[in-house]
Amino acid sequence: MADTVDKLTYFQMVTGLQDPDLCTEILQAHDWDLELAISTFTSTSDHRGGASSSAFHDRDDASVFPDDSMTTPGDFHQQPRGIVDDTELVMMRDGGDGDGGGNRGPGVAWRIITLPISIVSGSLGLVSGAIGLGIWAAGGVLSYSFGLLGFRSGRGGGASDSSSARLVSVSSAAREAMEFVALFDRDFGSNNAFKIDFVSEGFMDALQRSRTSFKLLFVYLHSPDHPDTPVFCDGTLCSEAVVAFVNENFVSWGGSIRSSEGFKMSNSLKASRFPFCAVVMPAANQRIALLQQVEGPKSPEEMLSILQRVVEDSSPTLVTARVEAEERRTNVRLREEQDAAYQAALEADQARERQRQEEAERLEREAAEAAKKLKEEEEARERAERETAEREAARVRMRQEKALALGDEPEKGPDVTQVLVRFPNGERKGRRFESETKIQTLYDYVDSLGVLNTEEYSLITNFPRTVYGRDKESMSLKDAGLHPQASLFIEIN
């Protein structure tokens, strides 16, 4: 028992998650393998460090970073000013005092969050093993990954047997969203006359839907086994006032933290306490602007007050964006009509001009190609001549250097070896060498004569046939059995 408590404490310290129930779920999913759990958690976070995350949540919101790290409401369709990494952002958080006062700051604060690449593409998933959370892999095997871990006892927890055998090909993110909607309706919709219209599509599709409809995106991350989840879903999310307000003013997306996308979104939004809700809007470069997050259970009145305030603060931005979009559409339509009329008037002249230009370009191109080909041939010829001259000069220098290195020919004596070399063209050359001279010197001697046009050859004796190749260059003439005299011929390799 003490071991699990120590692991839970250490996991909270490293990851920065403050909710012990969520940390327990993650560790249980990894069979209490602390190293594997931390590795999986950090690999799905975008530059998220445990200590910095914890410190971030503990700071006062108004003094975390200067104003230039915030995005203004007017940047709904444009690149936000001062977009920074998600660990450096100003955001509004629920203070947990019960009256919603902790959510109210000096105006709307913005937080830009870089979404994981796997959420954007929807192509990576979480594949579960029998004892824990496996690796992220390409494919669509996501719909029942956490169901294999045995999380079917909680409300809205596991994946249904029927949903894992869909015949229609959909993305893994959309499949997870459909499963969440179905399970949420099953667990909470049957007992309530009102329910939020969660979209049955991936997060990025829901974000795009909110953009095109000029609405904010309401995000709910579902923690099935959290003790506050059932009461919050039944009492708050399914209350008539909250449902009516959310359905009218938001595009709503929900996901279970046991699903791939839900788990990654909890990391991106740095959810540290459940139940967890957030209000976001799209920003540029596959990012989102976090307008509000609410952590912990809230009454319908508190939730409604928070959402109403966010909508009020964001209304000017949305209205401006809608008006600007309509103006752009009108301007584009007028411009297209004008362009069409102008194009029709100039079409004949443009066709004749194109034909004339094409003919002129063809002639110019043919002339340029002929001149280029001639130039290339001249350059190739000059290059070949230059390379030949350089090779010949190099061979001459090499012969001269090796001839100088040979030194003077020794006089006849008992320690002097007479060597005769026969070339493939029938020419013969002879010279005396000291008996301790290396075979390498014989090769230098042959090279210095300039009879051969190659350095790929071997020195060979006929009777008995012996090859004195480059591997024997370090042997002396005496040790090689070539003393006191030797008759060698050259064999081209």
N, C-alpha and C positions, 0 to 999 in steps of 0.2 A: 504493500500500500504506500509505504514511504517512497519507494522508487518511482511510482507513477506520479505522486505529488511533486517530486523533484523534477521529473521530466516535464510536467505541465508548467511548473514555474519557470524552468529554463526556456521552454518553447515560447512562453509569453514574453520573456525578456528579449529573446532574439528577434521575434517577429513583430513585436509591438502590439499584438492583438490583446485587447483588454477583456474580452468576453471569455470566461473560462469554459463555458459550454461549447462555444465554437472551437476553441483550442482542443478540448477533449474529443470532439467529433473528428477533427483532423488527425489527431494522434491515434485514435482508435482505427481510423481508416488505414493507417500505416502500421497496424499491429504494434503500436507503441515503439516503433523504430524511430527514435528521435532524429538521428542523422538523415534518414530518408524523408521524414516529414518536413524538416527544415529545408532540405535540398529541393523538394517538390514545390514548397511554398515560395521560396525565393526565385525559382526558375520561372514561375508564372507571374512574377511582379515586374513592373517596368521601373528599374532603378530604385527598388524599394528596399531600404535597410531597416532592420528592426529598431535599433536605437533611435535613428532619426525619425522614424514614423511615430514612435512613442512620444518623443520630445515634441513633435509637431502637434500632436493632439492635446498635449498638456499646456500649450502656450495660449496666451490671450489672443483672440482672433484679430483684434484691431492693431496689434503691434508685431505681428509675425513678419511681414515684409512691407516695403514701401509701396506706394500707390502705383508705381510703374509696372508692377507685376500683375496688375488686374486688367481684365478685358471689359471694355465699356459696352453697355447694351446696344449701342449703335452698330456694333460689329457683327451682327447676326449673320450676315451674308458675306462679310469681308474677313480678311485675315485679322485676328485680334491683335491689339497692340500689346507687346511685351509678353508673348506666350513663353512660358518657362516650363521647366520639368515639373512633374506632378508632386515632387517633394518640396517645392518652393512656392506654394500657392496660398493665397488668402482665400478663406472660405467661411461660410456661416454654419455653425454647429448648434445643435440643441443643447441647452444648458442643463436639462434634466430637472428643472425646478418645478415642473408640473404646470406652470401657467404659460409656458411658451415664451416667456420673456427672454430666455437665453438665445432664442433664434433671431431676435430683433437686433440688428446692428445699424450703424450709421449709413443707411442706404443698402442697395443690393451689392453683396460682395461676390466676386466671380472666382472660379477656380478652373483652370484648364487641365484636363487630364489626357495624357497620351494613351490611346487604347492599344492593347497588345495586338501584334500582327495577326495572331491566330483568331482574334475576335473579328478583325476586319475581313479576313479572307473566309473564315468559317470552315477552313479545311483541316485544322488540327483538332485533336480531341484528346480526352482523358480515358485511357484504356485501363480497366481495373483488373487486378489479379485476385487470387483467392485470399491472400493475406494482406493486401494493402493496395495502395495507389500506385499504378504502374507509370510508364513513361508517356509523354505526349507524342502522338504519332499521327501521320497523315491518314485521312480517310474519314468515313462517316460513322464509325462505330462509337457512338456517343449516347444513344438513346437509353441504354440500360446499364451504363458503366457502373454507377454507384449502386444500382440494384443488386449487382453481384456481390457486394460487400455485406449484404444482409440488412440494409437500412429500409426495411419495408414496414416496420412496426409503427413508426411515427406517422402523424397526419401529413399527407402530402409528401412523404419521404421518398418511397421507391418508385421505380418505373413499372408501369402496368405491363402485363404479359401481352396484351393485344396490341399495344402501341409499338412494340419492338418488331412487329412483323408487318409493317406498312408496305403496301404494294406500290404506292406512288413515290417516286424518287424525289426527295427533298433534302435540303442542306441539313447538316447536323445541328446547326443553331436553330433553324426553324423547327426541326423535330423536337428539340428540347423545349422550345417555347410552347409547342402544341401539347406536349406531355404535361408541362406545368399548368397550362390553362385547364386541361382535362382533370388533373388531380385536384387543383384548387376548387373547381366547380363541384367535384365529387365530395370533398371534405367539408367545404364551407357553403357552397351554393345551394345545397339541398335544404339547409336549415334557415336560409335567409332569402327574403324576397328580392333583395337588391344585391348586385355584384358589379365590380369594376370590369369594364370591357378591355381586358388585357389582350393585346394583339398576339396572334399566333405566328410570329415570325421572329427572326433573329434580332439582336440588339441594334445592329447597324441599319437593318431595314426599318426598324421602328424609329430610329433616329432620323432617317431620311423621310419617313412619313410625317414626323413632327415638323420637319423643315418645310416640306411642300404644303402642309396644312396650316403653317404659321401658328403652331401651338408648342407649348412646352412638353417635355417628355417626363412622365411620372414613372419612376423606377422603384420596384419593390423587390428586395432580395429576401427569399423565404428560407428560414432556418427551421426545418421540420421538427427537430427534437428540442428546440429551445422552449423552456417552460412558459414564456410569455407569448409565444406565437399563437396558440389557439384562441386565447382571449382577445388578442389584438386583431386577428383576422375576423373573428365573429363579431366583436363589439365595435371595432373602428372601421376596418376596411370594408365591411359589409353593412355599415350603417347607412341609412337612407340619405342623410345630408352629405356625407363624404362621397358616397357613390355618385350622387347626382352632380356634385361640383366637379369631381375628377373627370367623369365621362364628358362633361360639357366643355371643360377647359384644357384637358390634357389628352395626349396620346399616352397610353399606359402600357408598360412592359414589365413583366415579372419573370423571375428565374429562381430556381432552387440553388442554394450554394453547393448542393451535391452534384449538380450538372456542371459540365465543362465551362460553359459561358457564364453561368451564375457564379461559379467559384472565381473565375478570372475577374468578373466585374466587382466582386467583393474586394479583391486585391487592388484593383484600379481605383475604386472609390474609398479604399482604406476603411472598410466597415469594421469597427471594433466592438460594436454592441448591437444586439438584435432585440426586437424587430428593427429592420433598417429600411428607410425610404429615402429617396433622393429626387430632386427636380433638376433636370439638366436641359441644355439646349445645344444644338450642333455649333461647332466652331470650325475653323479651317484646318486643312491637313489632317483629316481623320482624327480630330480631337473633339472633346466635349467641354462645355462650360458648365461647371457645377454651381448652380444657383442656391441650392439648399439641401441639407441632409438632416434627417431626423433619426436619431438613434434611441432605442429603448421604447417601451410601451407608451402610448399616448391615448388619451380619451378622444372620442369623436370631435368634441368641441376644440380641444387643443390642436388636433390635426387640421381641422377645417380652418382655424384661425391662421395657422402657419401657411397653408396652401393659398388662402385668400390674400395674404400679404405678399406672397411671392408673385401671384398673378397680377396684383395691383402694381407692384414694382416693375414687373416685366411688360405690362401692357403697352407702354409707350414704344418700347423696342419692337414688339410684335406688330403693332399698328403701323409704325413707320416702315417696317420691312414689307408688310402687305401692300401699303400704298406705293412704295418704291417698286415693288415687283409688278404691280399693275401698270405703273407708268412705263416701266421698261418694256412690258408686253405691248403697250399701245405704241410706244416709239418704234419698237421693232416692226410692228405691223405697218405703220405708216412708211417707214424706211423701205420695207420690202416692196410696197406698192410703188413707191417712187423709183426704186431701183429697177423694178420690172418694166415700167414705162420707158425709162431711160435706156434700158438694155434692148428693148424692142426697136427703138429708134436708131440705135447704133449697130445693130446686129449685122446688117449687110456690109457696112463699112469695116467693121471689125473682122468679118470673114475674109474680105479682100486683103486687108492689112496682114492678117495672119498668114494668108497664102504667100504674099510677097515676102514676108519675113522668113517664112519657112524655106522658100527657094534661096534667098540670100544666105541664110544660115547653112543650108546644105552645101552650097558652093564654097562658102568660107570654111566649113568643116572639112570638106574634101581637100581643099588646098592646105589647111593646117595639118591634116593627117599625112599628106604627101611630104610636107616639109619636115614634120616630126619623124617620119620613117627615115628620110634621108639623113637627118641629123643623128638619129640613133645608130644608123649603119656606120656613119663616119666616126662617131664616138666609140662604137664597138671595135672598129678597126684600129683606131688610135690606142684604145685601151689594150687590145691584144698585142700590138707592137710594143707598147710600153712595158707590159708584163713580161713579154719575151726578153726584152732588153734587160729588164731588172733581174730576171732569172739567170740570164747569161752572165751578167755582171756579178751576181752572187756566187755563181759557180767558179768564175775566175778568181774572185777574192778567196773563196774556200780553197781552191787548188794552191794558190800562192801561200796562204797561211799554213796549209798542211805541209807544203814543200819546205817552207822555212822551219817548221817544227821538226822535220826529219833530221836536220843538221847535216854535217859532212859525212860522206860515206867512209866507213872505217876501212883500214888496210886489211889484207888477208892475214889470218892468224888462227890459232887453235880455238879461240873464243868468238870467232866470226862465222856467221852463217851466210851461205850463198843462196839467194832465193831467185827463182825464175818464175815469172807469171805469164801465162798464155791467155789472151783475150778472145772473145767469141769471134772476132773478125780475123783471127789468125795471127795478129800481131803479138810479139813477145817482148817483154821487158824484164830486166834483171837488175839486182842490186844486192850489196852486202849489208848485213845488219849484225849487231852484237847478239850473241846467243841468248842473252837475257831480255832482249827486246820483246815487247808484248805483241800479240797477234793484232791488237788494235792498230799498232804502227803499220802493219802490212796493209790494212784497209786504208789508212791515211795515205800511204804510198800510192796505192792504186788510184785513189780519188785525186791525188795531186797530178797524175799523168794526164787527166782530162780525156782519156780514151772513151770512157763510158758516159752515157747521158742519164744514168740512173744510179741511185744509191741502194737499190734493192737487189743485192747480189750476195753470193757466198763464195768463199775460197775453198777449193776441194783438191784433194790428191787422188790420183787414179789407183795406184797399187800400193797398199790396199786403199779402197775408196774410203776417204775420211772427209767429213764436212767440218770445216773450221768456221762455224757460223758466229753470229754476233754474241752468242752465249759463251763463247770461248775467248773473247777478246782480252780478258785479263790474264790468260796463260802466256808464259814465255815461249819463245821458239824452241828452246831446249826442252822444256817440260812437255811441249806438244809433239815432240818427236821429229821436229823439222831441222834439227842440227845434225850434221854440219852443213847440209845442203838440202834444198827442197824444190820440187817442181810442182807448181800449183796452177790450176786453171780456174777460170771464172764461170760460175753458173748463175744466170739471171733468175731471180726468184719470181 
